[in-house]
Amino acid sequence: MRKKLASVLILCLVTVVFSTTDSGDLDVLMQFRDELDNPELLKWPENGGDPCGPPSWNHIYCENSRVTQIQAQGMGLKGTLPKNLNKLSMLKNIGLQRNQLSGKLPSFSGLSNLRYAYLDYNNFDSIPSDFLDGLDNLEVLALDDNNFNASTGWSFPKALENSAQLTNLSCMNCNLIGPLPDFLASMPSLTNLMLSGNRLSGEIQGTFNGSALQMLWLNNQLHGGMTGPIDVVATMESLTVLWLHGNHFTGTIPESIVTGKITTKADVFSFGVVLMELLTGLTALDEDRPEETQYLAAWFWHIKPDKEKLRAAIDPSLDVKDETFESISIIAELAGHCTAREPSQRPDMGHAVNVLAPLVEKWKPLDDDNDDYCAIDYSLPLNQMVKDWQEAEGKDFSYLDLEDSKGSIPARPTGFAESFTSADGR
């Protein structure tokens, strides 16, 4: 009997130990609360407790006994962040944007599991030189609207180059100075680079030749702005959004930007994004959505391999059933193929037609009353349907005009002209 009782007690003890938040993580969270001016907004229990639960504390997410997420955005929090924040070694996602946090941003050095860091729209006034050391899995970094190192300015440290998974880097109005770091051009996953409203100078270096960037915002640089020729942007075949106004660039704006004609592979990328929009009911970019889903293409790539996540992401109006999900999965794969990071890896539109044609045949309306919907004869092969539709519309679809796809790119910033000439690029 004693042995059985002892076994039960040991089992209970083990259960308690493994259900309790890691003591180091708990210490960091307690310091986080203590350094806030208005910690009551968090609604954490005053008499302690277990952050990982059950029940877990508000805004805290855990895996086993380790804190993996802090999500407290837009709460009006005031105060500073604890210096030992980087002791949360299993932290994957931190969302503290749109608060009133201030003081020195603590180092994130060594947070090798961190994937998403949203610290934008606060009042941090300095950033340590080792802030980005060891962030090997970082995918999204947002630091906008923090006046870092106001008297001297700052630049991205070269350690950022080691964040090979980084796709989105946003540091608008955050007091960056000096030339655009050339190592940004060689970061293999970087697709969205938004650095508006800083004090960057110099030209867009030749190292950006052929860059896979899809979105580049360098507009409204202060204290003279950026200068030099901008011919290099014409080599960025994936580029779909470019803001350069408010600088002193010279030379002729590349024809691809002036005319709105973009390369075939850029057309294919846009088509892939449209497929994603049709499947999910979401727009390509929406800053009002949760951070992980703001950039539709990047998010879709993450959830596409997981059939359960993909199914959950489909627009409810499509009324997905088992018999239709197979076709939806084929379209999702095509969307991923079309939005491959390297333009050379994207298919031509003939391949897209070959993939979609059997699905059109399979799911075309059965009701004869629908045969004339949009003046399309669904009994015809897909190629012929498209041709007849083009002739009915009286339009030439030999290239995609940016005006036709403007719903898939962000809105024009305030003060940005409806159209511009080479003089505006100087």
C-alpha positions as CSV (number, residue, x, y, z in Angstrom):
1,M,0.0,0.0,0.0
2,R,2.8,2.4,0.9
3,K,4.5,1.8,-2.5
4,K,1.3,2.4,-4.3
5,L,0.7,5.7,-2.4
6,A,4.3,6.8,-3.0
7,S,3.8,6.1,-6.7
8,V,0.7,8.2,-6.8
9,L,2.4,11.0,-5.0
10,I,5.3,10.9,-7.4
11,L,3.0,10.9,-10.4
12,C,1.1,13.9,-9.0
13,L,4.4,15.7,-8.4
14,V,5.6,15.1,-11.9
15,T,2.2,16.3,-13.3
16,V,2.5,19.5,-11.3
17,V,6.1,20.1,-12.4
18,F,5.3,19.6,-16.0
19,S,2.1,21.8,-16.0
20,T,3.9,24.7,-14.3
21,T,5.3,27.6,-16.4
22,D,9.1,27.5,-16.7
23,S,10.5,29.5,-13.7
24,G,12.7,31.6,-16.0
25,D,9.8,32.5,-18.3
26,L,7.6,33.3,-15.2
27,D,10.4,35.7,-13.9
28,V,10.5,37.6,-17.3
29,L,6.7,37.9,-17.4
30,M,6.6,39.2,-13.8
31,Q,9.2,41.8,-14.7
32,F,7.3,42.8,-17.8
33,R,4.2,43.5,-15.6
34,D,6.2,45.3,-13.0
35,E,7.8,47.7,-15.5
36,L,4.4,48.8,-16.9
37,D,2.7,52.0,-15.7
38,N,-0.7,50.5,-16.3
39,P,-0.3,46.7,-15.8
40,E,-4.0,46.4,-14.9
41,L,-4.8,46.5,-18.6
42,L,-3.4,43.0,-18.9
43,K,-5.8,41.7,-16.4
44,W,-3.3,39.2,-15.0
45,P,-4.0,37.7,-11.6
46,E,-2.5,39.8,-8.8
47,N,-1.8,36.8,-6.6
48,G,0.5,35.1,-9.1
49,G,-0.6,31.9,-10.7
50,D,0.5,29.9,-13.7
51,P,0.8,31.9,-17.0
52,C,0.6,28.8,-19.0
53,G,-2.5,27.6,-17.1
54,P,-4.8,26.2,-17.0
55,P,-6.3,28.7,-17.4
56,S,-3.6,30.6,-19.1
57,W,-3.0,34.3,-18.6
58,N,-4.5,36.8,-21.0
59,H,-2.2,37.5,-24.0
60,I,0.1,34.6,-23.2
61,Y,0.4,31.5,-25.3
62,C,2.5,28.4,-24.3
63,E,3.6,25.1,-25.6
64,N,4.1,22.7,-22.7
65,S,5.7,24.8,-20.0
66,R,7.3,27.4,-22.2
67,V,6.0,30.8,-23.3
68,T,5.9,30.9,-27.1
69,Q,3.7,34.0,-27.8
70,I,2.9,37.4,-26.2
71,Q,0.0,39.1,-28.0
72,A,-0.9,42.5,-26.4
73,Q,-1.3,44.8,-29.4
74,G,-3.3,48.1,-29.3
75,M,-3.9,48.1,-25.6
76,G,-2.5,51.4,-24.7
77,L,0.3,49.9,-22.6
78,K,2.8,52.3,-21.1
79,G,6.2,51.7,-19.7
80,T,9.4,49.9,-20.7
81,L,10.2,46.3,-21.6
82,P,12.3,44.1,-19.3
83,K,16.0,43.9,-20.1
84,N,15.9,40.1,-19.9
85,L,13.2,39.6,-22.5
86,N,15.5,37.5,-24.5
87,K,15.4,34.9,-21.8
88,L,12.1,33.7,-23.3
89,S,14.2,31.3,-25.4
90,M,11.2,29.5,-26.9
91,L,9.4,32.8,-28.0
92,K,8.1,32.5,-31.5
93,N,5.8,35.5,-31.9
94,I,5.7,38.8,-30.1
95,G,2.9,41.3,-30.9
96,L,3.3,44.6,-28.9
97,Q,2.5,47.0,-31.7
98,R,0.3,50.1,-31.4
99,N,0.9,50.7,-27.7
100,Q,2.8,53.5,-25.9
101,L,5.8,51.5,-24.8
102,S,9.0,53.6,-24.4
103,G,12.6,53.7,-23.4
104,K,15.3,51.4,-24.7
105,L,14.3,48.4,-26.7
106,P,15.9,45.4,-25.0
107,S,18.2,43.1,-27.0
108,F,16.5,40.2,-28.7
109,S,19.9,38.5,-29.2
110,G,19.7,34.7,-29.1
111,L,15.9,34.4,-29.7
112,S,16.6,31.7,-32.3
113,N,13.0,30.5,-32.4
114,L,11.5,33.9,-33.0
115,R,9.6,34.1,-36.3
116,Y,7.4,37.2,-35.9
117,A,8.3,40.5,-34.1
118,Y,5.8,43.3,-34.2
119,L,7.1,46.3,-32.2
120,D,5.8,49.1,-34.5
121,Y,3.9,52.2,-33.5
122,N,5.4,52.6,-30.0
123,N,7.7,55.2,-28.5
124,F,11.0,53.3,-28.1
125,D,13.9,55.7,-28.3
126,S,16.9,53.5,-28.8
127,I,17.8,50.1,-30.1
128,P,20.9,48.1,-29.0
129,S,23.6,47.1,-31.5
130,D,23.1,43.4,-30.8
131,F,19.3,43.5,-31.1
132,L,19.2,41.3,-34.2
133,D,22.0,38.8,-33.3
134,G,21.1,35.2,-33.6
135,L,17.5,35.7,-35.0
136,D,18.1,32.9,-37.5
137,N,14.4,32.0,-38.0
138,L,12.9,35.5,-38.2
139,E,10.4,35.9,-40.9
140,V,8.7,39.3,-40.2
141,L,10.1,42.3,-38.4
142,A,8.1,45.5,-38.0
143,L,9.7,48.5,-36.2
144,D,7.8,51.4,-37.8
145,D,7.2,54.7,-36.1
146,N,9.8,54.4,-33.3
147,N,12.3,57.3,-33.2
148,F,15.4,55.2,-32.5
149,N,18.6,57.0,-31.6
150,A,17.2,60.4,-32.4
151,S,20.4,62.4,-32.2
152,T,22.6,60.0,-34.2
153,G,20.3,57.7,-36.2
154,W,21.1,54.1,-36.8
155,S,21.6,51.5,-39.5
156,F,20.6,47.8,-39.8
157,P,23.5,45.7,-38.4
158,K,25.1,43.2,-40.6
159,A,23.8,40.5,-38.3
160,L,20.5,40.8,-39.9
161,E,22.0,39.1,-43.0
162,N,21.9,35.9,-41.1
163,S,18.1,36.0,-40.8
164,A,17.8,34.0,-44.1
165,Q,14.0,33.3,-43.6
166,L,13.1,37.0,-43.4
167,T,10.3,37.8,-45.9
168,N,8.9,41.1,-44.6
169,L,11.1,44.0,-43.2
170,S,9.2,47.2,-42.3
171,C,11.0,50.1,-40.6
172,M,9.2,53.2,-41.7
173,N,9.8,56.5,-39.8
174,C,12.4,54.8,-37.5
175,N,15.3,57.1,-38.0
176,L,17.5,55.0,-40.3
177,I,20.5,56.8,-41.8
178,G,23.2,56.2,-44.4
179,P,23.0,54.2,-47.6
180,L,20.6,51.4,-48.2
181,P,22.5,48.3,-46.9
182,D,23.7,46.2,-49.9
183,F,23.3,42.9,-48.0
184,L,19.5,43.4,-48.1
185,A,19.8,42.6,-51.8
186,S,21.2,39.2,-51.2
187,M,18.8,38.0,-48.5
188,P,17.2,35.0,-50.2
189,S,13.6,35.2,-48.8
190,L,13.1,39.0,-48.6
191,T,10.1,40.0,-50.7
192,N,8.7,43.1,-48.9
193,L,11.0,46.0,-47.9
194,M,9.3,49.1,-46.5
195,L,11.7,51.9,-45.4
196,S,9.7,55.1,-46.1
197,G,10.2,58.3,-44.1
198,N,13.8,57.8,-42.9
199,R,17.1,59.6,-43.6
200,L,18.5,57.2,-46.1
201,S,20.9,58.6,-48.6
202,G,22.9,57.5,-51.7
203,E,21.6,55.4,-54.5
204,I,20.0,52.0,-55.0
205,Q,23.1,49.9,-55.4
206,G,23.8,47.7,-58.3
207,T,23.7,44.7,-55.9
208,F,19.9,44.9,-56.1
209,N,20.2,43.9,-59.8
210,G,17.8,41.0,-60.3
211,S,16.5,41.2,-56.7
212,A,13.5,39.1,-55.9
213,L,11.8,41.9,-54.1
214,Q,8.1,42.3,-54.8
215,M,7.4,45.4,-52.8
216,L,9.9,48.3,-52.3
217,W,9.1,51.5,-50.4
218,L,11.8,54.1,-50.3
219,N,9.7,57.2,-50.5
220,N,9.9,60.5,-48.6
221,Q,13.5,60.2,-47.3
222,L,14.4,63.3,-45.2
223,H,17.4,65.6,-45.2
224,G,18.0,65.5,-49.0
225,G,16.8,62.0,-49.6
226,M,18.2,59.3,-51.9
227,T,19.9,60.1,-55.2
228,G,21.4,58.5,-58.3
229,P,20.0,56.5,-61.2
230,I,17.1,54.1,-60.8
231,D,17.7,51.9,-63.8
232,V,18.4,48.9,-61.5
233,V,14.7,48.6,-60.6
234,A,14.0,47.5,-64.1
235,T,15.9,44.3,-63.5
236,M,13.7,43.4,-60.5
237,E,11.3,41.0,-62.4
238,S,9.2,40.3,-59.4
239,L,8.6,43.9,-58.4
240,T,4.9,44.8,-58.3
241,V,4.9,47.8,-55.9
242,L,7.5,50.6,-56.0
243,W,7.3,53.9,-54.1
244,L,10.3,56.3,-54.8
245,H,8.7,59.7,-54.6
246,G,10.1,62.3,-52.2
247,N,13.7,61.7,-53.3
248,H,16.2,63.1,-55.9
249,F,16.7,60.2,-58.3
250,T,18.0,60.9,-61.7
251,G,17.7,59.3,-65.1
252,T,14.8,57.9,-67.0
253,I,12.2,55.9,-65.1
254,P,12.2,52.4,-66.7
255,E,9.6,51.8,-69.4
256,S,8.1,48.9,-67.4
257,I,7.1,51.4,-64.7
258,V,6.0,54.3,-66.9
259,T,3.8,52.3,-69.2
260,G,2.5,49.9,-66.6
261,K,3.5,46.9,-68.7
262,I,5.1,44.2,-66.6
263,T,6.9,41.0,-67.5
264,T,5.1,37.8,-68.2
265,K,6.5,36.2,-65.1
266,A,5.1,39.2,-63.0
267,D,1.8,38.6,-64.7
268,V,1.9,34.9,-63.6
269,F,2.7,36.0,-60.0
270,S,-0.3,38.4,-60.0
271,F,-2.5,35.6,-61.4
272,G,-1.4,33.4,-58.5
273,V,-2.3,36.0,-56.0
274,V,-5.7,36.4,-57.6
275,L,-6.2,32.7,-57.3
276,M,-5.4,33.0,-53.6
277,E,-7.9,35.9,-53.3
278,L,-10.6,33.9,-54.9
279,L,-10.0,30.9,-52.7
280,T,-9.8,32.8,-49.4
281,G,-12.0,35.8,-50.0
282,L,-9.1,38.0,-48.7
283,T,-7.3,40.8,-50.4
284,A,-3.6,40.6,-51.2
285,L,-2.6,43.1,-48.5
286,D,-4.7,44.3,-45.5
287,E,-3.0,45.9,-42.5
288,D,-6.2,45.6,-40.5
289,R,-5.9,41.8,-40.5
290,P,-4.0,39.8,-37.9
291,E,-0.3,40.2,-38.5
292,E,0.4,36.7,-39.8
293,T,-2.2,37.1,-42.5
294,Q,-1.6,40.7,-43.6
295,Y,0.4,39.5,-46.6
296,L,-1.8,37.0,-48.3
297,A,0.9,35.3,-50.5
298,A,3.3,34.8,-47.6
299,W,0.6,33.4,-45.3
300,F,-0.9,31.2,-48.0
301,W,2.5,29.6,-48.6
302,H,2.7,28.7,-44.9
303,I,-0.8,27.1,-44.7
304,K,-0.9,25.5,-48.1
305,P,0.9,22.2,-47.2
306,D,-1.4,21.5,-44.3
307,K,-4.8,20.4,-45.7
308,E,-6.7,21.1,-42.5
309,K,-5.3,24.7,-42.3
310,L,-6.0,25.1,-46.1
311,R,-9.5,24.0,-45.7
312,A,-10.1,26.3,-42.8
313,A,-8.7,29.2,-44.9
314,I,-11.2,28.8,-47.8
315,D,-13.9,31.4,-48.2
316,P,-17.0,30.0,-46.5
317,S,-19.1,31.2,-49.4
318,L,-17.5,28.4,-51.5
319,D,-19.3,25.9,-49.3
320,V,-16.4,23.4,-49.3
321,K,-17.3,19.7,-49.3
322,D,-15.1,16.7,-49.7
323,E,-15.9,16.4,-53.3
324,T,-14.9,20.0,-54.1
325,F,-11.9,20.2,-51.8
326,E,-9.8,18.1,-54.2
327,S,-10.3,20.6,-56.9
328,I,-9.6,23.5,-54.5
329,S,-6.4,21.8,-53.5
330,I,-5.3,21.7,-57.2
331,I,-6.0,25.4,-57.5
332,A,-4.1,26.1,-54.3
333,E,-1.1,24.2,-55.7
334,L,-1.3,26.2,-58.9
335,A,-1.4,29.5,-56.9
336,G,1.7,28.4,-55.0
337,H,3.5,27.5,-58.3
338,C,2.6,30.8,-59.8
339,T,3.9,32.8,-56.9
340,A,7.3,31.0,-56.6
341,R,10.0,33.4,-55.4
342,E,12.2,33.0,-58.4
343,P,10.5,34.1,-61.6
344,S,12.2,31.3,-63.5
345,Q,10.4,28.8,-61.4
346,R,6.9,30.1,-62.3
347,P,4.9,28.4,-65.0
348,D,3.7,30.0,-68.2
349,M,0.0,30.8,-68.5
350,G,-0.4,27.8,-70.9
351,H,0.3,25.5,-68.0
352,A,-2.3,27.3,-65.9
353,V,-4.9,26.8,-68.6
354,N,-4.0,23.1,-68.8
355,V,-4.5,22.8,-65.0
356,L,-7.7,24.7,-64.9
357,A,-9.4,23.4,-68.1
358,P,-10.4,20.0,-66.6
359,L,-11.8,21.7,-63.5
360,V,-13.9,24.0,-65.7
361,E,-15.2,21.0,-67.5
362,K,-15.9,19.2,-64.3
363,W,-17.7,22.0,-62.5
364,K,-19.4,24.0,-65.3
365,P,-23.1,24.7,-64.6
366,L,-25.5,21.9,-65.4
367,D,-28.6,24.1,-65.6
368,D,-29.2,25.1,-69.3
369,D,-30.4,28.5,-68.0
370,N,-26.8,29.3,-67.0
371,D,-25.3,28.6,-70.5
372,D,-25.5,32.3,-71.4
373,Y,-24.2,33.6,-68.1
374,C,-21.8,36.5,-68.9
375,A,-22.3,35.6,-72.6
376,I,-20.1,32.5,-72.1
377,D,-20.9,29.2,-73.7
378,Y,-19.8,26.6,-71.2
379,S,-20.0,23.8,-73.7
380,L,-16.8,25.1,-75.4
381,P,-13.3,24.3,-74.4
382,L,-11.7,26.7,-72.0
383,N,-9.3,28.2,-74.6
384,Q,-12.3,29.0,-76.9
385,M,-14.3,30.4,-74.0
386,V,-11.5,32.8,-73.1
387,K,-11.1,33.8,-76.8
388,D,-14.9,34.5,-77.2
389,W,-14.9,36.4,-73.9
390,Q,-12.0,38.6,-75.1
391,E,-13.8,39.3,-78.4
392,A,-17.0,40.1,-76.6
393,E,-15.2,42.5,-74.3
394,G,-13.3,44.1,-77.2
395,K,-10.1,44.2,-75.2
396,D,-6.5,43.1,-76.0
397,F,-5.2,40.9,-73.2
398,S,-1.8,40.5,-74.7
399,Y,-0.4,42.1,-71.5
400,L,-1.7,42.9,-68.1
401,D,-2.1,46.6,-67.3
402,L,-1.4,47.6,-63.7
403,E,-4.7,49.4,-63.7
404,D,-6.5,46.1,-64.2
405,S,-4.9,44.5,-61.3
406,K,-4.8,47.4,-58.8
407,G,-7.1,45.5,-56.4
408,S,-4.2,43.2,-55.7
409,I,-1.7,45.9,-54.6
410,P,-1.8,48.4,-51.8
411,A,-3.5,51.7,-52.2
412,R,-1.5,54.7,-53.5
413,P,0.0,56.7,-50.6
414,T,-1.3,60.2,-49.8
415,G,0.2,62.7,-52.2
416,F,1.2,60.2,-54.8
417,A,0.3,61.3,-58.3
418,E,-2.1,59.4,-60.5
419,S,0.6,59.2,-63.1
420,F,4.1,60.5,-63.4
421,T,6.9,61.1,-65.9
422,S,10.6,60.9,-65.7
423,A,10.8,64.4,-64.3
424,D,9.0,63.1,-61.2
425,G,11.8,60.6,-60.6
426,R,14.5,63.2,-60.1
